[in-house]
Amino acid sequence: MENIEKIRVLDLSTVVGGPFAAAMFADFGAEVIKVEMPGVGDPSREMNPAKDGIGLRWNALGRNKKTVTLDLHQPEAKELFLKLVGKSDVIIENFRVGTLEKWGLGMDKLRAANPDIIVTHVTGYGQTGPYKDKSGFGNAITGYAGPTYITGFADRRPVNPAFSLCDYLTGLFAMIGSLVAIINKKSQEVDASLYESMFRLQEVLVSNYYSTGTVMERGKKVGSPPGDVYESKDGKFFNLACSSSRTFRYLMKAMDREDLAEKYPTMELRTEHEDELIEATTEWCFAHTYEEIAAACDREKAVCVPIFSIVDIWNDEHFQARGNIQILPDETFGTVAQPAVTPRLSETPGKIKWTGRAMGEFNHEIFCDLLGLSETDFEDYKARKII
């Protein structure tokens, strides 16, 4: 298999899912060339959240990428793009199904330029099926895939994630699919859809409905009672977890309620008497401060985890010790903060070399140095907004 530094990825995608997949490649050393429409660019350059009208997503989604501009509607741009395909390994795109074919850049044309090329599609509903032509956006499709229906309280409307979970998750699946294709050394298309990425996580939802006919509802999760979110005497929220009989016993010992551990030794019994266990746990939590609860849980090896805001994360000693937040120089803002590279590799760790760059900043390097475009044609193409 190729060393990742020898892999070249063409990122034609926009906004979150596809760009995040490409950013993951770039984090670990692949050469990622971000292709944008001249004068337009990726919408993440202006999307909220923003500072002074400039989007704050781009500096992370564009990190480590070489930015070029290319209008793929124009014949000369298509010729340049196909030359670039000939020197690349993976194309990541998230246009509507059939767009590349409409531009004369379907798989037959791409394979003619590079018989080994891998094309990774990121769409809402996939490349096939009756919904393939529908527009797809992450939080909206999260509802279609199942998670929104079961998220929230029984007496209130369903709740979507507060951030683009579906898009980022699909980016991970898109990268995994691309890597598998690279390992298999076979030209192919990777079909990563938003809805399937979220649905893939719904194993419990699917198996429970098939085997028992149970429809999971909001406020009734298939969990390990009394594990849930609780509030302390001093108004702090935290998670208690007891996903096994052993961890349940640890929690009951921390609560000084070993009688309940003896009374309900199995998951079946705990599920049957869930309300009693939740009531006892709630009373214990309301009777103690968070510090007291956390100390008791730590002492007995029970699982107690605080629910953090970004302020809490920023000041947390573990986040700091692990270097999870990196402050980086940035051409636009001076400095920006970003999550560090994940996961950590012991021998070939990833690195943030630079944050998202200006549109077309690498045009000369890619088109002239890599593809051999003459200076005369380079200036002509710029003037005609081909690049």
N, C-alpha and C positions, 0 to 999 in steps of 0.2 A: 504494500500500500504506500501511496505517496506520503512524504512528510507534509504536514499541513501547510508549511511555509511555501510549498511548491504548488499549492492549489490556488487557482484564480477563480473568483466568483463575480459574476455580473449581477448587480442588484438593480433590477428595473422596477422594483416594487415601491409602494408609497405607504405612508402613514405608520402602521405599527407592526402587523404580523410578519410580512415579508422582510421589512427592514430589520426587525429584531433577529430573525433567522440569520440574515447576512451579518449583523453586528456580532452575533455569537461566533461565526466563522472568523471575523476580523479580530475579535478578542484573543483568539488563540493562534494568530499569526498568518492566516490566509490573506492573500492580496484580494481585497474586495474593491471593485470599481462600481461606484454609485452613479448610475446613468439617470439624468434628469432632463426634463424638457427645458430648452433655453428660455430664460426669462420667467419661468413659472416655478419650477422646482418642486420638491416634496412638500405637500401640505403641512407636514409636521414642523416646517420652518416658521409657521405662523399660528399653529393650533394652540389653544389653551392647555395648560397654564402658560401665560406669557408675561414678559417684562418689557415695558416700553414698546408694546406691539410686536415683539419678537418672541416666537414660540420657544419654550424651554425644553421641549421634547427632543428637538433636533440634535442638540449638542451631545446627547447620549446615543440616540438611534443612529447618528451619523459618525460615531467615533470610530477611529482607525480606518475609515473608508477614504478612497481616492475619488474625489468628485469630478465628474465630467458632464458636459451637456451635449445632447444629441436629439435632434428632431426626427424621430423614426418615421414620420409621414413623408419625408423627402428621400428621393432615390439615392443621393450621395451619402446620406446618413445611414441608410440601410446597408450600403456597400461597406462603409466603415464598421458598422456594427457586426456584419458577418465576418469581417477580418478579425474583429475582436473575439467573436465566438470561436474562431479557429485557434485562438491562443488561450482559451479558457476551459474550465472544467464544468462549472455549474452556472445556470441562469436561474435567478429567482424572480418571479413576476406575480403580480396580483391583479392583472387586468380582468375585465369581463371575459367569460369563456368565449374563445374564438377570435379574440382581438389580434393576437399574433398572426393567425391565419389570414385575417382580413388585411393585415399590413404586408402580406406576402412573406411572413417569417414563421411559417408553420414548422412542424418537426422535420418534414422532408427537406426543407430549405436549410434548417439549422444543422441537420445531420450531414447535408452535402458540404457544409462549411467545416464541420467537425463530427466525424462518425462516432466519437466517444462522448458527445455532449449530454449532460443531464439537465433537464428542465424541471424546475420545481414550481408548481402552481399553488398559490394561496388564494382561495376564494371562499365565499360564504357557504355554498352548498355543494361544492365539488364540481368535477368536470363532466359528470353525467347525472341523469335523473331529471324528473320533471321540473325541479326548482333550480337547475343549473344556471339559468339566465337571470335569476333574481339578484337584486343587490343584497349584500351581506355586510352587517356591521356587528362588532363583537358583542356589546351588551344586549342588543336586540336579539341576536341569535342565541345568546345564553338562555333566553326564555324558551326558544324553540327546542333546545337540546335537553331541557329538563331542570337544570339547577335553580332557575329563578322561581319556579313553582313551589319548591320545597324550602325556600330561604325566607326567613322572617317569622312573624307571629301569626297564629291561627286566626286572630280577629282583625288582621290588617292585610293590606294589599301586598303582593309579592315584592321582593326586593332584589334589584340587580346589584352585582358587585360595584363598589365605588370607584373602580379603576378598570382598565381594559384587560382584565384577566384572560378572557377568551382569545384576544389577539396575541398576547404574549405567549400563551400556552400553544397556540397554533404555530407561532414562530419556532418554538422548541420542537414540535413535531415535524415541521418543515426541515429544520436542520438535521434531525435524526434521520428522516427519510433520505435526505441528500447524502449524508454520511454513509448510510447503508448502500446506496447506489454506487458511491465512490469505492467502497470496500469490495463490492461485487464486480467492479470494473466493467460495468455494462451500461451503455447509453439507454436511458429510460426517462419516463415522466413520473414525477412525484406529485401526487394529488393530495394536498393538505387542505382540508376544509375547516372552517371555523366551527360548524356545528358538530362535526365528528370529533374534533379535539376535546370539546366539552363533554360530549356523550361518552367518550372513551373512559372518562372518570366515573361514570354512573354504574359501576358494576353492581353495587348493592341494590340500587333502584331497579335494575333489570332482573337480577336473579330473584329478588324478593317478590316482585310482581309475578314472575313466571311460576315460581315454586309454591307461593302461598296465596297469590291473588291480592296481596296487600298493596294499596296505593299510598305511597308515602305522602304525608301532608305537612304543611308548615306547622312548626311548633312541636312536631312529633318526629324526631329524628331516630333513625335506626342506630342506636349507639350503645353505650355501656353505662347504664345508670349506676350512680348518680352523676356521672361526668357531665359537666355543662359550664356555662358562664355563671359566676356568682359575684355578689357584692359584699364587701366587708363592712364592719361597723363604722369605719372612717370613710366610706363612700368610694372605695377603689374596686375596680372590676378586674376579674382574673378568671382563668380557666382551671378547673379541676378535672383530671382525667383518670379513669380507672378501667382501662380496656381489657384487663385480665383479672382473674380471681385474686392473683397475688397483689396487683396494684390496688384492688378494692380493699383488701385487708390492710395494706399500708395506710390508706386514707382513713379507714375506720379507726385504726390505732392512733393516728394523728388527732382525730376528733374525740378520742377516748370513748369510742362507741364500738368496742370489740364485740359487744353483744349482737350488733347488727351483722357483723362478719360471720358469726356463728349461726345466726338465724337464716341468713341468705347466702350460703356458700357457693351457689351456682349462678351462672348468667341467666338461666331460665327463671330462677326464683327472683333474682334482682329485677328482671324485666317485668315480671308479674306484679312486683311490689314497688315499682318505680316511684310512684307518688309519695309513698312513705319515706323512701330513701332521700328523695329530693327535698322533702320538707325538713327532715332531720339535718341535712347538710346545710340548707338555707339558714336554719335557726343557729347552727354553730357559727356560720360565717358572719351573721349579723351580730353575734355576741363578741366578736374579736376584731381587732384591727388587722389590716393586711399584713403588717410585719409579724404579728403573732401567728397568723395563719401560715405564712410562708415559712417561718421558723419551725413550726410544728411539722409541716409537710417535709421540709428538708431533713429534719431529724429522723423521720420514719421512712424516708425515701419515697414519699408520696409525690404525685405530680401536681405541682401548683405553678402556673405560669402567668405573669402579669399581662394585661392587655395594654399595649403601648400605643401612644400617639407618636408622631414623628419627633416631637420634642423629647419624649422619653427615650426613643431610639438613639437620638443624637447624643444624649448624655449617658447612655448605658455603658458600663465598663466592659462588657463582653463585646459589644459592637466595636468599641474603641480598640480593644486588644486585638481583635481579628482584622482591623483595618477595613471594615465593611463600607465605610463612606470615604471616598477619595475627593480631595479638593484639587482641581486641575486648572492649568492655565487655559484660557479660551480667547479666541480672536475677537469675539463679539462682546462678551460680558467681563472680560478681564480674568475672572476665575468662575468656575462652576463646581457644583458638587454632584457626584454620581455614585451609584452602587458600584462596588469593586467587581472584578471579574469573578464569575462563578461558573462551574465548580473550580476548586483548587487542585492543581496537578503538581505532584512532588518534583518531577523531573523536567517537565515542559510547561511551566505555568504561563497563563495568559498575561497580557499587559495592555494598559490603555496608553497608546503612543500619542494620540492627539484626539481632541474632541471634534465634533462635526464642523467641517470646513465650508467655505463659501462655494456657491455653485460654480462649476467649471474650473476650480482651482488647479486641477491636475490635467486640464485639457492638453496642454503642450506635451507633457510627459507621456501621456497615453497615446495620443493621436500621432505625434511626431516621433518621439523616441521609441515607442513600442511598435507602432504600426507603420512607421516610415512615411507619414504624410509630409509633403514638402512645405516649406515655410510659405511659399506663394499660395498653395491651396489652403493652408491653415488660415491665413488671413482672409482669403476669399470666402471660405466657409463661415468664418466668424461674421463677416460683413453681411452674408446672406442668411444668417441665423440658422444655418444647418447644424452648427455646433455653438 
